[in-house]
Amino acid sequence: MVLSTRRGAWRNCLARPPRPILLSFSDNGGRHLVPASAGSVFSARIEGLSHDGRGITRVEGKVWFVEGALPGETVLVKPTRGKRSYSLGIAQQLLERSPARVDPRCPAFGVCGGCALQHIDYGHQIEFKKASVIEALDRVGVEPPSDVCEISAAPWSYRRRARLGVRLVPKKGGVLVGFRERNKSFITPLPTCPVIHQSVDRVLPKLPALIERLAIPNRIPQIEIAAGENATALVFRHLSALTDNDVSRLREFGAQENLLVYTQAKGPDTAVPITSEGVPVLFYTLKRFDLKICFSATNFIQVNAEVNERIVGLVTDWLNPGDRDRVLDLFCGLGNFSLALARQSGEVIGVEGEPALVAQARENAAVNQIANARFEVLDLFDESIKDWRPGQCSHVLVDPPRSGAIEVLKVANTHIRPRMIAYVSCNSATFARDARYLTGSGSYQLTRLAVADMFPHTSQVETAALFVRHDGAAKG
């Protein structure tokens, strides 16, 4: 469901430590209650939440980040690390509970680094993420729209793409399979995971025993998972050669559990199915656009199918291209946005730096019988991008990695000058930086903003925005 929320109804930023303080769940101001000597446990009122979900308080003018604490709570804080400008601690005991606190569903929460917010009511998680985006824009002087759209879906069993760490640790009972511990390199053993796709969650407790039976259990560093609508794949990365018996065991496991099993000796292009016969191509659908998007077991796809489809629909509605419009999709991947936009555009040009994704995008266009979309390989981070001239385009869409898209936006603003630029971001800080560039150029106005919860129960937030050219000089 896509909702619209007035920013004043939920935003309450309190202070500015080295990293953002984003949200308060209580009207009580943060106060340090019991003086703390160096290294001693002390009592404190938590006044805010950091970008990564840690509670924040102040002690004698110094900011403290407290693991496991929520705004409005009073906790006993055990110091763990001190810096010149801030300190770190962990909530050792809860003295006063926030109404936003809930019991985490996962027994490994607090140790596993996969989730950071399971102890927060889901509605408050959404508030936190909206506040983080607004705060990032405020910091760089960009005024957000008064209405911010919210995109969310079912917050459990959503993760169709993940990478599980594997490690043989005899002192802990053998092979461990799971995500890394929070802020550490150790593996959290996961017999179950409530956010991962159900087809993977049901076999999690069986994976350690499977790997222990291999000849090289200490040479399997990770298992990559990819769940399509038709099948789920497990990709076993191995640092030494597998024996024939190893291959047989993996093949048998895949058959018993109705999973596609791949092995990967080196890079992603070395991933091969354990059997060459009858291996289905993974796919997901964008039903509104009557699209079937095929992908390989190692291709990048958005982890949350439902939220992804809603973002694609929202951005397409914002841009609303017609049959005479030419759309440029930068960082197009395997055609997730490009092919949806092609359904109502005159022409779509998708640009991506990874050749394997471009090849898959071209194949997806053919599978869906789309003739007005073409795809090109181009490194959009290369220095030569400043001299790139893709031609006249009425609309531009950018969906970059976490580092943002500042250089290619300069090309768009200076040389393409489209009527609209849609920006989909997975990093609030670089999105804010790039938004400041576009609005500060005097050519574009931020008119639409949406916050999408692609990763429920984590601090990660996806943002979609629309910038409209307002100086009357658009070329498209």
Steps between C-alpha positions, in 0.01 A plus 500: 500500500628851416413756763559874528613642833546860602856539618406698812295211634797275560826691477680602817874547458679575822872554453796453272769253615774380261235291322133605477256484790180435318191439704342524843219270613443707814449861597734461797834671450813289537667539837793329659368382836800356688854641463729249331863448579724359230388148409224478760137407434268800514132579459381721215188618321522429125403795283547395139589230252810493279517415131577136586236454770698572818352707779657838575551690823732776625734476793668821613475642148626184329285288267455133583376236253331221693440160338153357571341820639205695362394865531300570815652209691709510815774240492813394682785562257817293501781692323676303226718753320596864535588756235594866532166632374268208583484168685339162446306288746251219530169495686566261786159537665171658401359722776222675307357351180404688184149434363671444165693198632391149398649157556725403207375203301850365434683332792833618355401867499756717673785272394428447130586796280223427252239711684529809720138601567301189590451637852307798357133486405478489120305825472772679696763344274334675206498829691869457577587445134294794378666718762845386387435613142351835607793556736752424222334757272479760776871465569586609146235770479253324266133559577302176460141497377242543774349160420726195511371172358559177690547167324499185707383139490496191720810533722579127539633232262566768240871456430540318168869588459769455767851379569549264793841467662643155568779412742633181656547567872563174689491678838141606425383160386601488134377690196317830558265643234342843532557873477795670663470619856425867549819705461712182498634247251366195689215296353167483685363145466141524378271198530224734381470853359159674498594752228647261245290338226310200635653264244840571659388530861368143499844358405718724719532241780608235244785698342768455771471120491509504119822701492661290775456193280702660219871427461583871541266643767763762588518622141135605454490871597146590394169394352322746276124469475266619226127430507289546190129443461565162340801366695765576761874467441785444746850586375779332698825695476802269536868592532628148420381246249197292589526122478261286299339392829454866598323571174278195547405609853412850385299364208311263731428784744361718222273221378372419849428863588376607154778758466733597217860448614795679345872491570728802461878461486597864449304806384124515431552395140634162620171403668368187329203273580580165655315342209482626143164342425164666547618802702222761496579867454417700811249780452271744674203687355384860498132421465372851435729524196455139386875444527707191571848595623751215474821497703789271584580369847775763540331799332410801712128536565311697763453283807136585564270398214187680616670828586697490175184469292341792685804722448503418129131588476536824695800627304335411170191695604714800599687509170192408297680499162305497177554331167708793374731510801854363521600367844856445621532240780840524670628206706222298338611156620302224333219734386292524816387859428591518131255240380213639708565848357522357149136393524393862463803683351614563148850373580699394806879485517639300792862552604689272738866438578480124550496309168322196648208716613477671162492162327219392734311825441514443124375146549217625721396747232485214250308271741239774547494590128603859569662658195524863615762442774871466437783448745861617505807415708664809646690560823308792645774561757785530251663842461407501132133531596534879500541485121210259445214633285207257483281736299169667567282336769179628652527293819791356697491234771801430722518203737865498614685296763571645844768738370236703316497655153651848526720490187238359266244746641733780395485364146121477519460852636752666270460316170176296500279735702194274516161619618508257791758300692386211719755390758484167687753478782619246758710752695344807664829687527600478133139561394499822704832606349373439146166669577692805618687508169184478290302757698802722554563517126188714473353271236309235696250494782439200727125445458439141611657285769432143611664289767488126432570231756691260279674343803256477796663467844829646373613862501530501120255723317411538132397839366326605179485863392385706205683814385318721250674757283356844569712748302318445172816382326434127478609346174277191506 
